[in-house]
Amino acid sequence: MINNQEELRQTANLLAARGKGLLAVDESTPTIGKRLAGINVENTEENRQAYRGMLFTAEGIGEYISGVILFEETLYQNHLDGETMVSKINKLGIIPGIKVDKGLSPLAGGHEVETWCRGLEGLAERTAEYYKQGARFAKWRAVLQITADGCPTDLAIRENAWGLARYAKICQESGLVPIIEPEILMDGDHTIEKTAEVQEKVLVEVYKACSENNVFLEGTLLKPSMTVSGTDNSNKAGSEEVAKMTVRTMNRCVPAAVPGIMFLSGGLTEEDASVYLNTMNSIEHKSATSLTFSYGRALQQSCLQAWKGSDIEAGQKALMARCQANSESSTGDYVAGSQPSSQDTLFEAGYKY
């Protein structure tokens, strides 16, 4: 059993390095199928290999990306040229990571929209294998939803906080830095103030559970949603208010020992995800913890559309544009609209992957 706190600390600090963020390419096979269907490409292993291989051979991407989150298939896959995907990623100076949860299940005793995350059984054995295969960090997504009739319930908050803490401790014992992801869905018509109130309650419970499980916080990262209004709210908060409320929430709830807060895009458009993050990094925040990104759809949408199944050069160019945009956003230096982006809405109600 590996229990090297110094290694965990170093990995977490590298992942949270200034001007860098994470590329999330951990879509399950059905979900990547939806993305490929959007560009009329069949969901075969060969096409998934070609698409992800295109991402991991984009020269210079390591300037903007510190880590990449993989689906299990990709961690064990070879590139079309026979070299392992892990080797390709390492050559870019990027750290490979792995999604380790087994997806969401209905929460018995909770509201009908509430879930818990499967995957703790056998996790110690799996994470030890992933470490051997070259992964150095992991990701686990818990999902909470705000509804007019009382969600998230205390039961759902406690269950998901405990699951995240158990996962985090098990990962650390295998040498993997855990990304703790308590996502609050954008679904609903609630105000930004309501989101902030719920998010504070959730984060306090998550870090209480981490303390009870003896999680080494310096060897973790947080992947929260931004503090935004519900997607059906007619009076949506703009980037200034989102930035102010998000930073306030993080300052109030996230221990200073956590080296990086890597925001998820959660269905924001590519450009909004960059602008919101940039605004956060342009205002004063008390913590030294970096505020950066861990984006999936908001880094890949225009890339997919440019690639179209075969145009590697165009796909990589679009990918680099969004990676650079978000790298600049993570230091407060992004000029809105200075990089091309897809204007497609990326919101999906009750998003699952």
Disulfide bonds with the S-S distance in Angstrom:
none
